[in-house]
Amino acid sequence: MLQLDQHPTGRHFLQIPGPSPVPDRILRAMSLPTIDHRGPEFGALGRQLLADIKPIFKTRQPVLIYPASGTGAWEAALANTLSPGDEVLMYETGHFAALWAKLAVRLGLKPEILAWAGEDEHLPQAPSWRRGVQAELIEARLKKDVDKKIKAVCVVHNETSTGVTSDIAAVRRAIDAAGHPALLLVDTISGLASADYRHDEWGVDVTVSGSQKGLMLPPGISFNVPSARALEAARSAKLPKAYWAWDEMLEMNKDGYWPSTPNTNLLYGLHEALEMLAAEGLDAVFARHQRWGAGVRAAVTAWGLPIQCADSAVYSPVLTGVIMPAGVDADAVRRLIYERFDMSLGTGLGKLKGRMFRIGHLGDSNDLTLLATLAGCEMGLKLAGVRLAGSGVQAAMDYFAAHAAAALKRG
């Protein structure tokens, strides 16, 4: 039985890359009394949310909001646009890209996996998980598909398991250069509202996202954003769907309602999150996350440990993966840090289990939050016997001092 009265004093440091720490302002909004999801007050809330969410995706297209996790949004994107036996080109940049491909198999699709084929001294078991999508590989493969059997290309914008981003605009250019009609489906579950993302400008056909990362909410809301081409494809797609079907959802959304029971109080939280993001401005939000990421990476570099992402051009502003020296169990280090300092760090997933841990720098955070996080990591690494080249905490302090943040906004 969970002993809530035994929780340590002070706040737990939730420094995983999602679910992210939820601001008190959003928690207060979620505590409002639940209202009738068929009443006029909810309809007004629904209409406002469906309009206000569009700028976050930088789209004029409809945004579909599901009471579901990001995995549900993966399934919705595939089920609404594809038919049994369709071939799908999926690029593996990490554990979540691999899981999306596994889901595609279970739906009766035929995924083909592309990945970076080089070697890596630090992670020989998963070299491709240190780099972003190579758009030229997608272009080359699509050019070979003369019969146009591949119906969709699926990529992850910000791979949560590795701290690697990918150039989505380059993927769209690659598809166009190949003269191929495949739809472009993109997972930005951990990238949305933390890293720049442009559904319309980048020519994405279906964007997939969730609530528990940059939107600073608990898990439980997921999103699909279909393009006009995707909506057209949905009219002839044959994969079975009921709960995930776009057509019924879009029809009900016209009046601000949902065909099934929506997660009312989470939608209160979403309303508050959208107001916070609008007040700060997305460009400022993105700059803030870039700055946090650079400060954390300065610390990892000072420790003398490899950063999971091997390409500085695609460092994630959302999280930083830290590779442990050979023979050091990253999960044991995480466990020690949790037990001694009441701080949670992200585990290594799939092929990376035990080889690395992840530091989240998103959600309800600030410079001092991250400095404390790095102090907990540094103490834990030393207690675990990991030899460090220098002080990461000092390096991060120096970075933040030399790169001033934008003026603080209260609220």
N, C-alpha and C positions, 0 to 999 in steps of 0.2 A: 504494500500500500504506500502511495506517495505521501511522504511526511512534509507537508508544506511548511510546518512550523520550524523545520530544520534548515530552511534556506538561509544561506549566509547573508550578513548585513550588506547593504549597498546593492546596486543594480548588477545583475549578471551581464557580463560582456558578451553579447551575441555578435561575434565577428566572422560568422560564416557568410558566404556570398548568397544569402537568401535561404529562408525568409530573413529579411533585413529588420533591424530595429525599427519599431513603429513609433512615430512621434506621438507625444501625449495628446496633441491637438486632434489627431486622427482617432485615437482611442476614445477621447471624449465624444467625438461625433458618432462613433459606433455605439455609444451607450445610450443614445436617444431611444425613446419608446418605439417599438416596432409598429408600423402602420399597415393598413390594409393594402396589399399589393394589387388590388383591383379597384381601389378608390381613387378619387381625383387628385389627392395630394401626391400619391405615388406616381401617377401619370405625369404630373408636372416635373417631378424629380427625374423620371426616366427620360423624358424629352430633353431636359437640360443636360443630363449626363451624356446622352448619345450625340449631342452637338459638341459638348466641351471636350470630349475625348479625342475628337478628330485631330486637333492641332498637335497632340502628343505623338501621333503616328505620322504627322505631316501629310494628311490625306483629305480629300473631299469625298472619298468613298464611304459607304456605310460601315460602321464598326459593330460587330456582333459581340455581345457580352454574355458569357455563359457562367452559371454557377458550377465551376469546375476548376480543376488544376490545369497546369500547362499541358499535361499529357492529354487531357480531353480536347484541348485546342489543336494539338497535333492530329488527333483522330478526326476531328471535324474538318480540318483543312483537306485531308486526304479523302475522306468519305464523300464530301460534297463535290469534288472535282474529278474523281477517277472511277474506273470500272474494274471489276475482277479481272486479274491477269495483266493489267497494265504494267508496263515497264517504267521504272522510276530511277533516275540517276541521283544518288545521294553521296555527298562528300563528307567523309569522316574526319572531323577535327578534334574529336574527343568523345567522352562517354555518352553525352546526351545526343550527339549526332548518331552514335551507334544505337542508342535506344529507340530513336525515331525510326531507324531502318528496321529494327526488330518489330516495332509496331506495324510497319508497312507489310511485313511478311504475314503477320497474324491477320491482317485485313484481306489477304489474298492477292496482294500486289507482288511484283517481282523487282525488288530493288537491286541495283548494281552499285557497288561501292567504289568510289574513287578516294585516293589518299596520297599524300606526299610519300615518295618512295625512297627518300634518302636514309642515311644512317645517322645515329646520334650516340655520342659517348656517354651521356648522362642517363638516357632512357632508351637503351637498345630494344626493350620490349614494346615501346610505343613511340617511335620516332615521329610519326605523323601528328602526334598530339601536342607538338610544340610549335606548330605553325598554322597559319590561316589557309583558307581556300586558295588554291592556285587556279585562277580562272582559265588559264591557257589549257589545262588538262580537260576542263569541261568543254571548251570550244573544240578541242581535237576529237574528243569522244563523240560529240554531237555531229561533227562533220562526217564521221564514219557511219552514222545512223541514216543512211540514204532512204530507208523506207519509213523514217519518222515513227519508229515504234516507241521511242521514249516519250512519255506523255508529260513528265514533270521533272524538274531539277529541284532538289531539296538541300538547303544549306543552313547552317547555324550562324547567325550574326555575331553573337558573343557567347563563346563556349564556356559555360559555367564551370565545367570540370577542370579547365586548364588555364583560364585567363588569357585566351587568345581571341581576337576579333578577326573578322573577315570583311573584305571589300565587296559589298553587295552590288554596288554600281558596276564594278568590274565583271561580276558574274553576269549581270544583265547584258553588258556589252559583248561578252563571250557568246551568249545565246544568240544575240542578234547577228554577230559576225558569222556564226555558223549557219545563219538563215534557217533556224530551227523553230518550230511552233511550240515547243515544250513550255509549260507553265513554270514560273519561278515561285517556289514556296520557301519562305524564310522564317526561321525561329529567332525571334528577338526577345525571348522570355526574360533573360537577364540583362539585355541591352536597353530595352525601352525605358525612357526617362532618365537614363544615366549616360548613355552614349548617343551621339547623333544618329538618327534613323529617319529615312525619307521614303515612305511607301510609294507615293506617286512619282516623285522625281526619279527614283531608282528603278521604276518599272516592275515593282514586285506584284505578283498576281494574288498571293495569299500571304498575309503576315500573321504570325502566331505569337501571342504573348500572354503574360500572366501578371497577377497583382502583387506578388510577394517580393519583388526586387526593387527596381527603381521607383515604382509607384508607392513604396513604403507602407504597404498594406499587409495584413496577414494573408496566407494562402486562401484560395477559394473562389477567385474570379479569374477567368481566362478570356481571351479575345481572338477573334478572326477578323481580318480586314480583307475582303475580296475585291479584286479589280473588276472592271467590266468584262474582261476576257474570262475571268474565273466564274463570274455569275453566268455567263453564257455556257461555259463548260458544265456547270452544275445542272443545267436543264437536261443534259443527256447522260450524266454520270450514273452508273448503275450500282455502285457499292451501296449496300443497305444502310439506311440512316433513318432515325426517327427523332430522338432527342437532339441530335446534332444538326438536323436539317435547317439550311439557311432560309428556305422559302417561307416557312411558317413563322420563323423568328422575325424576318424582315417585315412581314405583313403586320405582326403584332406591335413591332417597334414603332410603326408610324404614329401610334397614339401614346407611346411611352410605356408600353406594357410588354410582358413576356408570355410565351405560350405555356411555360411551366413556372413553378414557384421560384422567383428570384431571391438571391441572398440580400434581403432588404438592408440589414444593418451594415453589411460590407459595402453596399452601394452608398450609404451615408459617408462611410470612410473614403470611398472613391471620390465623392463630391468634394470632400475636404482636401484630399491630395491634389486634385486638379486645381483647386483654388491656390494652394501653396505653390505649385509648379508655375502657374500663370503669373503669380505675384513676383516670383524670383526671375522668371524668364528662362526659356529653355537653353539659350546660349550660355547664360550664367550657370545654370545647373550642370551643363556639360563641362564647362571650364572648371567648376568646383571638383568634379569627379576626376578630371585629368590631373589636377593639382594634387589631390589626395593620392592618386595612383603613383605619381612621380615621387612623392615623399616616401611612400611605403617601399617602392623599388630602390630608392636610395639606401634605405635601411638594409634590405636584403643584400644589395651589392656590398655594403660595408661589412656585413657578416662574412662575406666571401662565399656565399651559397648561390647555386645557379637558380635563376628565375625560370619557372616552367615554360613560359613563352620565350622562344629562342630568337624571335624576330622583333626588334625594338619598334619597327614600323607598325606593328599590330598589337602592342600591349593593350590589355583591357583596362579601362578606367574604373571597372567595377570590382575586380579582385586581382590578387597576385598569388600565383602558385610558387611555393618554395620547395625545391628538391633537396632531400636529405643526402648526406654522404652515404656511400655504399656501406651496408651493414647496420645503419641506424633505422629503426622502425619509426616511421613518421607518426603512426597511430599511438605508439607508446609515448612519444613526445607530446602529442595532443592531449592524451589522457593525463599526463603529469601536469600540464598547464591547466587543464580543467579542474583537477583536484586541488591544486595549490593556489590558483589565482581566480577561480570561478569564471573562466573565459572559454567560450566555445570557438574552435577554429574548424574550417571545412576539411573533411577527410579526402584522401585520395580515392578516386572512384575507378572501378573497372581495372584496367591494366596498370593504373597508377596507385593502387591500394598499397599502403605501407611505404611508398617511395616519396610522397610529398604531402604537404598540407596547404590549405588555401586561406588567405587572409582577405576577408571582405572589407571593402571601403565604400559603403553605400548606405542608404537609409538614414536614420536619425543619428548622424555622426558629426564630428568636427575635428579640428586639429588636435585638441587635447585627448579626445576619445582615441584617436589613432596613435598618438604618442603613448598613451597608457597601454594600448593593445600591443604595440611594438615592445614596450618594456616587459609585458607579460611573456611575449615570445622569447625575448632575449634571456630573461631569467630562466625560463623553462628549457631553452636550448642548452644553457650552461649547466643546469642541474642534470640534464640528460647526458652530459659529457661530450656534447658537440663542440668541437674546436672552432671558435669564431675569429675572423681576421681583425675585427674591430667592433666598435659600438654602432649598431644600427640606430639606436635611439638618438644618439648624438647626430648622426648623419641626417636623420629625419628632422630633428630640431633645426639643424643648419639650413636644410632645404626650405622648410616652412618659414623660417625667419627671413630668408633671402627672397622668397616668393610670396609676397603678401596676398592674403585672401581679399576678395571683394568685401565691401562694407557689410557688416552683419545686419540681417533683417530680423526683427522680432515679430513673433506672432504665433 
